[in-house]
Amino acid sequence: MFSLIVSEIYKTDLLEGTSCTIKLQTRNTDKSNEIKWTHLSSDAVIQRKNGKIRKNTPGLTMEEDGSLTFESVSLKNSGRYTYSVFNNDGTQLDAGEKEIKVYANAPKPTVKINNKDGITTLTCDFRHRTDLTVSWYKEDNIIQNENNSELLLTSAQAQENKTYSCSVSNPVSNEKSDSITVSCDPGPRLLPILFGFDFWVMVSILAGSGALLLLLLCILIICACRSCRQSKQHQKDEKEFRLKNLQAPAPIKTDPDTVETSLQLTT
């Protein structure tokens, strides 16, 4: 009499492109036993019956003891695999389930910098992979509780001139970016260039030009007002002068004969 052994679910993580062998719970060297592996996520099946192996998926082989071997695993091989073992009279000897998870190699990330409104944002770029975990480092010391693809720094933190880097990892691989130094002027400027000048330089120039234009306008207005007042005062003075001339008595004309007679009488 045979007892049925049902194995616990076995899980393993694999790097894409590597070979892998999934062992059975017990060795089954008796080639008269029937062994069948089935991939639950696809129609992949490999079976040994009456000493002959039948399969519908290339890259899979069955060892003499019934273990399942992958020549080179790919992402599509991820998933659960069930197996069952029967003797030659049809009695089940063993059954179980194995699970593998295949991951692509982690790429080397890059750190990008964006500075806006006094806040510096560091972005860990790793090609939009969803299977990776992000870690941030400040001078090679890991920053705890920071596992997002973006890291926010205040202006005070940016002024420390420290180096930052990030790493991405999955259960089978990890890669770390080059370190960059974050300062008050972090990395390449992302603001637009206007007529060959930096945007903020142009803003300051235009602001200064506007202030100068306003000052000149004020001076012109003041000069115009003074000129207007001087013109009115001149007109007033001229009017008063004419009025005085009209009101002054006419000069008395002296007869020369009369003057001469007067002089003789006096003598």
C-alpha positions, 0 to 999 in steps of 0.5 A: 500500500502506498501513502500519498505525499503532497509537497508544500508549495516551493518558490524560487526567484530566477534571473532571466537567461539562467538555467534552473532545475526544480527538484521533486520531493522524492526521487523517482528513478523507477522509469515505469512511474508516470510523471507529469509537469503542468504549467498553470499559466500556459499550456506547457506540459511535459510527461514521462510515461512508459519510459518515454517523454512527451512535451509541447514546449522547447527548452524543458527537459525531465531528469531521470529522477523526474526533476524539471529542468529549464535550459534558459528561463524567460519571463514567460516561464514565471508561474506555478507548476504542478506535478504528479507521480503515478506507479504503473497500476495508476496509484498516485505516489506524489503530488505537489506544486512549485512556483518560480518567478523570473526577473530581468536584470536590473538596469543601471539607473541615472539621477536627474535634477529639477529645481523649481520654487526652491525645491530640488527634485531628484528623479531615479530613472530606470526605464519605467520598470515596475519590478524594481525597488528604489533606494536613495543614498546620501554620501553612500549612506542609505536614506531610510524610508525613501523608496520612491523614484523621486526624492525632494530636497529643501533649499537648505539641503541643496546648499549642503553640497552633498552627493546623492545616488540611487539604486534599483533592485529585485530579488536577483539583481541590483544596480546603483547610479553614479553619484552626483553633487547637489548644490544651489545650482543643481546640474543643467538648467532646465529653464528656457534660453531667450535670445542666447541669455539665461531666462532669469538674466533676461528677466532681471535685464527687462525688469531693470530696463522697465525701472529705468524707463519709468524713472525717465518718464517721471523725469520728463513729467516733472520737467514738463510740469516745471516748464508749464509753470515757468511759462505761466509765470512768464506770461503773468510777468509780461502781462503785469509789465504791460499793465504798469506801462499803460498806467504810468503818466506821460512824460512832460515835454519842455520848450527850449525857448521857454527854458532860455527865457526863464534862465535870462530872468533869473540872471 
